[in-house]
Amino acid sequence: MNQFALITGASQGIGKYMAIELAKKGISLVLVALPTAVLEETAQVIQTQYPAIKVYTIGVDLTDDYAAQKVYDRCQEKKIAIQYLINNAGMGYTGAFDSFPIDFLDNLMKLNMLATTRLIRLFIDDLKQQPKAYILNVASIAGLYDIPYKVVYSASKSFVYTFSRALREELKGTSVSVTVLCPGGVATNPDALAAVARMGRAARMLTTMPGEVAKVGIKAMFKGKAVVIPKFTIRLYASMRHVIPYPLQLKILGYFLRRKYKNV
Ligand SMILES: NC(=O)c1ccc[n+]([C@@H]2O[C@H](COP(=O)([O-])OP(=O)(O)OC[C@H]3O[C@@H](n4cnc5c(N)ncnc54)[C@H](OP(=O)(O)O)[C@@H]3O)[C@@H](O)[C@H]2O)c1
């Protein structure tokens, strides 16, 4: 019988690399992303490279109210039993809170928090029926700090982080393991790669490639780890929050993010 993984935001970036990691292990895939040609292309490339697995796509806007239900219903129709649920789709920004329209902020919260919560709620009973099942939620290092100029993004990732850890505890004694992945900056597109090249060594030390993030995240999920932070320098950065006094953290982050936002 095929094992199936469902990955949101699987058309590109970290999600696409996670799909490839799982395909390498012979795990069939349900790839969820916006209904675009990119999603279908990604599915086709993976299917061609790994003909032994099944690759399905569900093109859906996860900010829509009924999207999570639609994803669940589609899996039911196709009689697909999900064993790995990976909530990766997410959006972010850098900028002043009051410079963004309400719709943008709403969509960010719907995608980063609501879609994740709803998908887990819908699939949880089925996951518990599996002899072993895994949830991997993608948060961010931004969820570990209070970040000015990313206020809604960092708060949404804090939600994913605390939700995942608490749910993991609640699910102890069941067959379901919950892991939360907290990447630092990931060069997922040509602009990000060019920016890293421009900024030099320090930026490279703080940037991770999407393939590496995916590999480390999937490995940690299989090991049943609670939290995973890819790359040593990012783990170091994460641990600084226990050492640097909170007011100073805010000042430093505010200074750097303001410069980034204002492009100076
Ligand atoms: N990149 C970073 O530096 C970084 C750092 C820390 C954490 N993260 C987190 O890692 C995750 C993946 O990031 P990424 O950089 O790999 O993202 P990405 O390259 O921008 O890809 C985002 C994926 O999500 C899908 N998506 C976006 N909006 C959607 C919606 N409304 N409904 C359904 N699917 C949607 C996209 O589909 P389309 O292809 O159709 O647009 C795409 O597959 C996110 O949760 C992000 O917050 C990223």
The ligand as an SDF file (V2000), in Angstrom:
LIG
                    3D

 48 52  0  0  0  0  0  0  0  0999 V2000
   11.9500   31.8330    2.6110 N   0  0  0  0  0  0  0  0  0  0  0  0
   12.3170   32.1580    3.8380 C   0  0  0  0  0  0  0  0  0  0  0  0
   13.2630   32.9260    4.0550 O   0  0  0  0  0  0  0  0  0  0  0  0
   11.6040   31.5350    5.0180 C   0  0  0  0  0  0  0  0  0  0  0  0
   12.1940   31.6620    6.3010 C   0  0  0  0  0  0  0  0  0  0  0  0
   11.5400   31.0950    7.3990 C   0  0  0  0  0  0  0  0  0  0  0  0
   10.3320   30.4480    7.2200 C   0  0  0  0  0  0  0  0  0  0  0  0
    9.7860   30.3620    5.9660 N   0  0  0  0  0  0  0  0  0  0  0  0
    8.5010   29.6890    5.8480 C   0  0  0  0  0  0  0  0  0  0  0  0
    8.6620   28.5590    5.0140 O   0  0  0  0  0  0  0  0  0  0  0  0
    7.4560   28.3060    4.3100 C   0  0  0  0  0  0  0  0  0  0  0  0
    7.7560   28.1990    2.8320 C   0  0  0  0  0  0  0  0  0  0  0  0
    8.3980   29.3770    2.4270 O   0  0  0  0  0  0  0  0  0  0  0  0
    9.0330   29.5460    0.9660 P   0  0  0  0  0  0  0  0  0  0  0  0
    9.9670   30.7080    1.0410 O   0  0  0  0  0  0  0  0  0  0  0  0
    9.5230   28.2350    0.4750 O   0  0  0  0  0  0  0  0  0  0  0  0
    7.7500   30.0180    0.1570 O   0  0  0  0  0  0  0  0  0  0  0  0
    7.5990   30.3310   -1.4000 P   0  0  0  0  0  0  0  0  0  0  0  0
    8.8350   29.9870   -2.1640 O   0  0  0  0  0  0  0  0  0  0  0  0
    7.0680   31.7240   -1.4820 O   0  0  0  0  0  0  0  0  0  0  0  0
    6.4570   29.3090   -1.7720 O   0  0  0  0  0  0  0  0  0  0  0  0
    5.2250   29.4510   -1.1560 C   0  0  0  0  0  0  0  0  0  0  0  0
    4.3730   28.2600   -1.4920 C   0  0  0  0  0  0  0  0  0  0  0  0
    3.1080   28.4550   -0.8730 O   0  0  0  0  0  0  0  0  0  0  0  0
    2.1050   28.4950   -1.8760 C   0  0  0  0  0  0  0  0  0  0  0  0
    1.0860   29.4610   -1.5390 N   0  0  0  0  0  0  0  0  0  0  0  0
    1.2280   30.7890   -1.3370 C   0  0  0  0  0  0  0  0  0  0  0  0
    0.0530   31.3570   -1.0530 N   0  0  0  0  0  0  0  0  0  0  0  0
   -0.8550   30.3450   -1.0970 C   0  0  0  0  0  0  0  0  0  0  0  0
   -2.2590   30.2910   -0.9050 C   0  0  0  0  0  0  0  0  0  0  0  0
   -2.9680   31.3880   -0.6090 N   0  0  0  0  0  0  0  0  0  0  0  0
   -2.8930   29.1100   -1.0460 N   0  0  0  0  0  0  0  0  0  0  0  0
   -2.1930   27.9980   -1.3620 C   0  0  0  0  0  0  0  0  0  0  0  0
   -0.8670   27.9750   -1.5360 N   0  0  0  0  0  0  0  0  0  0  0  0
   -0.2060   29.1460   -1.4070 C   0  0  0  0  0  0  0  0  0  0  0  0
    2.8320   28.9210   -3.1360 C   0  0  0  0  0  0  0  0  0  0  0  0
    2.0540   28.5430   -4.2560 O   0  0  0  0  0  0  0  0  0  0  0  0
    2.2420   29.2760   -5.6840 P   0  0  0  0  0  0  0  0  0  0  0  0
    3.4410   28.6940   -6.3090 O   0  0  0  0  0  0  0  0  0  0  0  0
    1.0260   28.9210   -6.4230 O   0  0  0  0  0  0  0  0  0  0  0  0
    2.3810   30.7470   -5.3850 O   0  0  0  0  0  0  0  0  0  0  0  0
    4.1310   28.1540   -2.9750 C   0  0  0  0  0  0  0  0  0  0  0  0
    3.9390   26.8090   -3.3010 O   0  0  0  0  0  0  0  0  0  0  0  0
    6.5130   29.4550    4.6650 C   0  0  0  0  0  0  0  0  0  0  0  0
    5.6390   29.0550    5.6820 O   0  0  0  0  0  0  0  0  0  0  0  0
    7.4410   30.5450    5.1560 C   0  0  0  0  0  0  0  0  0  0  0  0
    6.8190   31.4320    6.0550 O   0  0  0  0  0  0  0  0  0  0  0  0
   10.3920   30.8790    4.8680 C   0  0  0  0  0  0  0  0  0  0  0  0
  1  2  1  0
  2  3  2  0
  2  4  1  0
  4  5  1  0
  4 48  2  0
  5  6  2  0
  6  7  1  0
  7  8  2  0
  8  9  1  0
  8 48  1  0
  9 10  1  0
  9 46  1  0
 10 11  1  0
 11 12  1  0
 11 44  1  0
 12 13  1  0
 13 14  1  0
 14 15  2  0
 14 16  1  0
 14 17  1  0
 17 18  1  0
 18 19  2  0
 18 20  1  0
 18 21  1  0
 21 22  1  0
 22 23  1  0
 23 24  1  0
 23 42  1  0
 24 25  1  0
 25 26  1  0
 25 36  1  0
 26 27  1  0
 26 35  1  0
 27 28  2  0
 28 29  1  0
 29 30  1  0
 29 35  2  0
 30 31  1  0
 30 32  2  0
 32 33  1  0
 33 34  2  0
 34 35  1  0
 36 37  1  0
 36 42  1  0
 37 38  1  0
 38 39  2  0
 38 40  1  0
 38 41  1  0
 42 43  1  0
 44 45  1  0
 44 46  1  0
 46 47  1  0
M  CHG  2   8   1  16  -1
M  END
$$$$
